[in-house]
Amino acid sequence: METGNPDMDKFAADMMERWESMKGNIYSSHDEAVAELTGAWKNTGVGQAIDESGFDWSAEAFYNVTQNAFEQASQEYRLFVSAVDWNEPWIVAMGCLHALLFGILLYNAFVGTGPDFKIGLFVFVAFLAGSATWLNTLGAAYWESFSQQNYFDENGLFLAITLCGPLVFVLFVLLLQLLFDVVKLMVTVKTKQLKSKAAREKKAGDKKND
């Protein structure tokens, strides 16, 4: 796939060639693998420009950057979890809602429900996810009446994580289940058409023989 950038296209082609040559080879160390890839990158125009800026290409630096990013993400996650009072009644109720929706997904997967129910549930969940901004504004105005602290910032980050994140996952799974139902229906209809066609041909053949 060409990007229109000669340097990037050259780099992509070089990477593909090197990947093919690397297949079946086992590197003895992580440093050797990183050195192989970064060496190819440094040969491109973009890589040379970065190299001139004093960027550290060593495997140790790469590992440190990756490790620091992971540690920072882990620290932010722990801070988020510790900052939230998960025993707040409204947060518990939201968790129960997610548990109920996940239970319905499992029921759909192993037992099955009609497409009408799935479509209705999809519309409900989509409406609930789309109402997150309005719920965040409402929560910011009246949080003192139902919460111990204000979780509703201007960006709606808390509801985006705790409400919209799980709801988007539910919508994605429901969409897959609906697509599966459509495919299954198409297969059923096609099977009936083929059986009906075979029956008509057999009947026509019997009449000719008579």
Secondary structure, 3 states (H helix, E strand, C coil): CCCCCHHHHHHHHHHHHHHHHHCCCCCCCHHHHHHHHHHHHHCCHHHHHHHHCCCCCCHHHHHHHHHHHHHHHHHHHHHHHHHCCCCCHHHHHHHHHHHHHHHHHHHHHHCCCCHHHHHHHHHHHHHHHHCHHHHHHHHHHHHHHCCCCCCCCCCCHHHHHHHHHHHHHHHHHHHHHHHHHHHHHHHHHHHHHHHHHHHHHHHHHHHHHC
